[in-house]
Amino acid sequence: MSQNIVFFPKNTTLVAGTYYSEQFDVSEFKTVTTEVIYGGGLGTTPAISGQLQQSDDLTVWSNVGNAMAPASVANTPAQDSASNPGRYVRLQMTVTTGNATVTFWAKAVAREN
């Protein structure tokens, strides 16, 4: 059994800053494989990074797995897999350049094994 998760839909555009997706209950699953796809950007050296976060109570969040920073080339993905995450997961996205705008999308697949 698996569940597809859309953290940020295709062609989401954000300006510099840190953003969080909605949270998803993954208590039935053992692994979450996350993919962040860079779509394009404007400004000086536009770049993004994504970090999967976990929580058991929706209040205290901690990083799980490795940060993902896709290359600044259109349709370039970065991927990471986390085992045994907390009950809930969300994705933290950071646009890392002060005057940049970045278009991207992020998704995951939660699996039982």
Secondary structure as the mmCIF struct_conf table of DSSP 4:
data_model
#
loop_
_struct_conf.conf_type_id
_struct_conf.id
_struct_conf.beg_label_comp_id
_struct_conf.beg_label_asym_id
_struct_conf.beg_label_seq_id
_struct_conf.end_label_comp_id
_struct_conf.end_label_asym_id
_struct_conf.end_label_seq_id
STRN STRN1 SER A 2 VAL A 15
BEND BEND1 ALA A 16 ALA A 16
STRN STRN2 GLY A 17 TYR A 20
STRN STRN3 PHE A 24 ASP A 25
TURN_TY1_P TURN_TY1_P1 SER A 27 GLU A 28
BEND BEND2 LYS A 30 LYS A 30
STRN STRN4 THR A 31 LEU A 42
BEND BEND3 GLY A 43 THR A 45
STRN STRN5 ILE A 48 SER A 55
BEND BEND4 ASP A 56 VAL A 60
STRN STRN6 SER A 62 ASN A 63
BEND BEND5 GLY A 65 GLY A 65
STRN STRN7 MET A 68 MET A 68
BEND BEND6 SER A 72 VAL A 73
TURN_TY1_P TURN_TY1_P2 ALA A 74 ASN A 75
STRN STRN8 THR A 76 SER A 83
BEND BEND7 ASN A 84 ASN A 84
BEND BEND8 ARG A 87 ARG A 87
STRN STRN9 TYR A 88 VAL A 95
BEND BEND9 THR A 97 THR A 97
TURN_TY1_P TURN_TY1_P3 GLY A 98 ASN A 99
STRN STRN10 THR A 101 ARG A 111
#
